[in-house]
Amino acid sequence: MENGIAVYYKAGSGEKFESFNYSELIDMKINALDLLQDPKSYAVDTEKHRLVMKK
């Protein structure tokens, strides 16, 4: 995306996405480059519109 990142995730039998602008990523202390290089290390919390790092 031009102003952020779209994160696609499995939902039921299909796929959905949440988009996050760079300001949101910074507020969550998420490095956009890390997210792009290793997206499986993150999970989407759709209720809170947040990304969380998996442990």
N, CA, C and O atoms as a GROMACS GRO file, in nm:
protein
  220
    1MET      N    1   0.083  -0.117   0.000
    1MET     CA    2   0.000   0.000   0.000
    1MET      C    3   0.088   0.125   0.000
    1MET      O    4   0.203   0.121   0.043
    2GLU      N    5   0.034   0.231  -0.048
    2GLU     CA    6   0.110   0.356  -0.057
    2GLU      C    7   0.147   0.413   0.081
    2GLU      O    8   0.259   0.460   0.100
    3ASN      N    9   0.054   0.409   0.175
    3ASN     CA   10   0.077   0.470   0.306
    3ASN      C   11   0.087   0.371   0.420
    3ASN      O   12   0.076   0.410   0.536
    4GLY      N   13   0.108   0.244   0.389
    4GLY     CA   14   0.116   0.145   0.495
    4GLY      C   15   0.128   0.005   0.439
    4GLY      O   16   0.182  -0.016   0.330
    5ILE      N   17   0.077  -0.090   0.516
    5ILE     CA   18   0.090  -0.232   0.481
    5ILE      C   19  -0.044  -0.300   0.497
    5ILE      O   20  -0.115  -0.278   0.595
    6ALA      N   21  -0.079  -0.384   0.401
    6ALA     CA   22  -0.199  -0.467   0.411
    6ALA      C   23  -0.155  -0.605   0.457
    6ALA      O   24  -0.066  -0.666   0.397
    7VAL      N   25  -0.216  -0.654   0.563
    7VAL     CA   26  -0.182  -0.784   0.620
    7VAL      C   27  -0.296  -0.879   0.593
    7VAL      O   28  -0.407  -0.859   0.642
    8TYR      N   29  -0.269  -0.984   0.515
    8TYR     CA   30  -0.371  -1.083   0.481
    8TYR      C   31  -0.363  -1.199   0.578
    8TYR      O   32  -0.254  -1.241   0.618
    9TYR      N   33  -0.479  -1.251   0.616
    9TYR     CA   34  -0.484  -1.363   0.710
    9TYR      C   35  -0.601  -1.454   0.674
    9TYR      O   36  -0.696  -1.412   0.608
   10LYS      N   37  -0.592  -1.579   0.718
   10LYS     CA   38  -0.697  -1.676   0.692
   10LYS      C   39  -0.816  -1.649   0.782
   10LYS      O   40  -0.800  -1.620   0.901
   11ALA      N   41  -0.935  -1.659   0.724
   11ALA     CA   42  -1.059  -1.640   0.799
   11ALA      C   43  -1.161  -1.738   0.745
   11ALA      O   44  -1.214  -1.721   0.635
   12GLY      N   45  -1.188  -1.842   0.823
   12GLY     CA   46  -1.278  -1.946   0.775
   12GLY      C   47  -1.216  -2.016   0.656
   12GLY      O   48  -1.102  -2.061   0.662
   13SER      N   49  -1.292  -2.024   0.547
   13SER     CA   50  -1.240  -2.090   0.426
   13SER      C   51  -1.178  -1.990   0.329
   13SER      O   52  -1.133  -2.028   0.221
   14GLY      N   53  -1.176  -1.863   0.368
   14GLY     CA   54  -1.123  -1.760   0.278
   14GLY      C   55  -1.009  -1.683   0.339
   14GLY      O   56  -0.940  -1.728   0.430
   15GLU      N   57  -0.992  -1.565   0.285
   15GLU     CA   58  -0.883  -1.479   0.328
   15GLU      C   59  -0.937  -1.338   0.344
   15GLU      O   60  -1.017  -1.292   0.263
   16LYS      N   61  -0.894  -1.268   0.449
   16LYS     CA   62  -0.932  -1.130   0.473
   16LYS      C   63  -0.804  -1.049   0.493
   16LYS      O   64  -0.694  -1.105   0.500
   17PHE      N   65  -0.820  -0.918   0.503
   17PHE     CA   66  -0.702  -0.837   0.531
   17PHE      C   67  -0.736  -0.720   0.620
   17PHE      O   68  -0.850  -0.674   0.626
   18GLU      N   69  -0.635  -0.674   0.690
   18GLU     CA   70  -0.640  -0.552   0.772
   18GLU      C   71  -0.528  -0.463   0.717
   18GLU      O   72  -0.419  -0.511   0.688
   19SER      N   73  -0.556  -0.337   0.704
   19SER     CA   74  -0.452  -0.246   0.660
   19SER      C   75  -0.408  -0.158   0.776
   19SER      O   76  -0.488  -0.117   0.860
   20PHE      N   77  -0.279  -0.132   0.780
   20PHE     CA   78  -0.219  -0.051   0.886
   20PHE      C   79  -0.133   0.055   0.820
   20PHE      O   80  -0.048   0.024   0.736
   21ASN      N   81  -0.154   0.181   0.857
   21ASN     CA   82  -0.067   0.285   0.803
   21ASN      C   83   0.061   0.288   0.887
   21ASN      O   84   0.068   0.228   0.994
   22TYR      N   85   0.161   0.359   0.837
   22TYR     CA   86   0.291   0.358   0.903
   22TYR      C   87   0.284   0.419   1.044
   22TYR      O   88   0.356   0.375   1.133
   23SER      N   89   0.200   0.517   1.063
   23SER     CA   90   0.184   0.577   1.195
   23SER      C   91   0.131   0.474   1.296
   23SER      O   92   0.178   0.470   1.410
   24GLU      N   93   0.036   0.393   1.254
   24GLU     CA   94  -0.017   0.288   1.341
   24GLU      C   95   0.091   0.186   1.376
   24GLU      O   96   0.103   0.144   1.491
   25LEU      N   97   0.171   0.148   1.276
   25LEU     CA   98   0.279   0.052   1.301
   25LEU      C   99   0.380   0.108   1.400
   25LEU      O  100   0.426   0.036   1.489
   26ILE      N  101   0.414   0.234   1.386
   26ILE     CA  102   0.508   0.298   1.478
   26ILE      C  103   0.450   0.300   1.620
   26ILE      O  104   0.520   0.271   1.716
   27ASP      N  105   0.322   0.334   1.631
   27ASP     CA  106   0.258   0.337   1.764
   27ASP      C  107   0.258   0.199   1.830
   27ASP      O  108   0.266   0.188   1.952
   28MET      N  109   0.248   0.092   1.747
   28MET     CA  110   0.250  -0.045   1.800
   28MET      C  111   0.392  -0.097   1.817
   28MET      O  112   0.412  -0.211   1.861
   29LYS      N  113   0.491  -0.014   1.783
   29LYS     CA  114   0.633  -0.051   1.789
   29LYS      C  115   0.663  -0.171   1.698
   29LYS      O  116   0.739  -0.260   1.733
   30ILE      N  117   0.599  -0.169   1.578
   30ILE     CA  118   0.621  -0.272   1.478
   30ILE      C  119   0.709  -0.214   1.369
   30ILE      O  120   0.677  -0.110   1.311
   31ASN      N  121   0.820  -0.279   1.341
   31ASN     CA  122   0.909  -0.238   1.234
   31ASN      C  123   0.852  -0.292   1.102
   31ASN      O  124   0.841  -0.414   1.085
   32ALA      N  125   0.816  -0.203   1.011
   32ALA     CA  126   0.753  -0.243   0.885
   32ALA      C  127   0.842  -0.338   0.805
   32ALA      O  128   0.791  -0.432   0.744
   33LEU      N  129   0.971  -0.316   0.804
   33LEU     CA  130   1.062  -0.403   0.730
   33LEU      C  131   1.064  -0.543   0.791
   33LEU      O  132   1.064  -0.642   0.719
   34ASP      N  133   1.066  -0.552   0.924
   34ASP     CA  134   1.060  -0.683   0.991
   34ASP      C  135   0.930  -0.755   0.955
   34ASP      O  136   0.930  -0.875   0.930
   35LEU      N  137   0.820  -0.680   0.954
   35LEU     CA  138   0.690  -0.738   0.921
   35LEU      C  139   0.690  -0.794   0.778
   35LEU      O  140   0.638  -0.903   0.753
   36LEU      N  141   0.748  -0.720   0.687
   36LEU     CA  142   0.753  -0.766   0.548
   36LEU      C  143   0.846  -0.885   0.530
   36LEU      O  144   0.818  -0.975   0.451
   37GLN      N  145   0.957  -0.888   0.603
   37GLN     CA  146   1.054  -0.996   0.589
   37GLN      C  147   1.011  -1.124   0.660
   37GLN      O  148   1.045  -1.234   0.615
   38ASP      N  149   0.936  -1.112   0.768
   38ASP     CA  150   0.897  -1.230   0.846
   38ASP      C  151   0.754  -1.216   0.896
   38ASP      O  152   0.731  -1.207   1.017
   39PRO      N  153   0.657  -1.216   0.805
   39PRO     CA  154   0.517  -1.193   0.845
   39PRO      C  155   0.459  -1.301   0.935
   39PRO      O  156   0.365  -1.275   1.009
   40LYS      N  157   0.514  -1.422   0.930
   40LYS     CA  158   0.461  -1.531   1.013
   40LYS      C  159   0.494  -1.514   1.160
   40LYS      O  160   0.444  -1.589   1.244
   41SER      N  161   0.578  -1.416   1.193
   41SER     CA  162   0.611  -1.388   1.332
   41SER      C  163   0.508  -1.297   1.399
   41SER      O  164   0.519  -1.263   1.517
   42TYR      N  165   0.406  -1.257   1.321
   42TYR     CA  166   0.305  -1.164   1.372
   42TYR      C  167   0.166  -1.225   1.358
   42TYR      O  168   0.140  -1.307   1.269
   43ALA      N  169   0.078  -1.184   1.448
   43ALA     CA  170  -0.062  -1.224   1.443
   43ALA      C  171  -0.149  -1.099   1.439
   43ALA      O  172  -0.110  -0.994   1.491
   44VAL      N  173  -0.266  -1.111   1.378
   44VAL     CA  174  -0.358  -0.998   1.368
   44VAL      C  175  -0.466  -1.011   1.475
   44VAL      O  176  -0.531  -1.115   1.485
   45ASP      N  177  -0.483  -0.908   1.553
   45ASP     CA  178  -0.593  -0.899   1.649
   45ASP      C  179  -0.698  -0.811   1.583
   45ASP      O  180  -0.691  -0.688   1.590
   46THR      N  181  -0.796  -0.873   1.519
   46THR     CA  182  -0.895  -0.798   1.440
   46THR      C  183  -0.988  -0.716   1.528
   46THR      O  184  -1.035  -0.611   1.486
   47GLU      N  185  -1.015  -0.762   1.649
   47GLU     CA  186  -1.106  -0.688   1.738
   47GLU      C  187  -1.046  -0.555   1.781
   47GLU      O  188  -1.117  -0.455   1.793
   48LYS      N  189  -0.915  -0.553   1.804
   48LYS     CA  190  -0.849  -0.431   1.850
   48LYS      C  191  -0.775  -0.358   1.737
   48LYS      O  192  -0.715  -0.253   1.760
   49HIS      N  193  -0.779  -0.414   1.614
   49HIS     CA  194  -0.708  -0.359   1.498
   49HIS      C  195  -0.561  -0.337   1.535
   49HIS      O  196  -0.509  -0.226   1.530
   50ARG      N  197  -0.497  -0.448   1.574
   50ARG     CA  198  -0.357  -0.443   1.615
   50ARG      C  199  -0.282  -0.564   1.559
   50ARG      O  200  -0.341  -0.666   1.524
   51LEU      N  201  -0.153  -0.548   1.552
   51LEU     CA  202  -0.063  -0.659   1.522
   51LEU      C  203   0.010  -0.693   1.650
   51LEU      O  204   0.048  -0.604   1.725
   52VAL      N  205   0.029  -0.820   1.674
   52VAL     CA  206   0.105  -0.864   1.791
   52VAL      C  207   0.212  -0.963   1.745
   52VAL      O  208   0.190  -1.043   1.654
   53MET      N  209   0.326  -0.955   1.808
   53MET     CA  210   0.435  -1.045   1.774
   53MET      C  211   0.412  -1.178   1.844
   53MET      O  212   0.384  -1.183   1.964
   54LYS      N  213   0.422  -1.286   1.767
   54LYS     CA  214   0.409  -1.420   1.825
   54LYS      C  215   0.534  -1.452   1.904
   54LYS      O  216   0.643  -1.406   1.872
   55LYS      N  217   0.517  -1.531   2.006
   55LYS     CA  218   0.633  -1.569   2.088
   55LYS      C  219   0.686  -1.701   2.046
   55LYS      O  220   0.783  -1.750   2.104
   0.00000   0.00000   0.00000
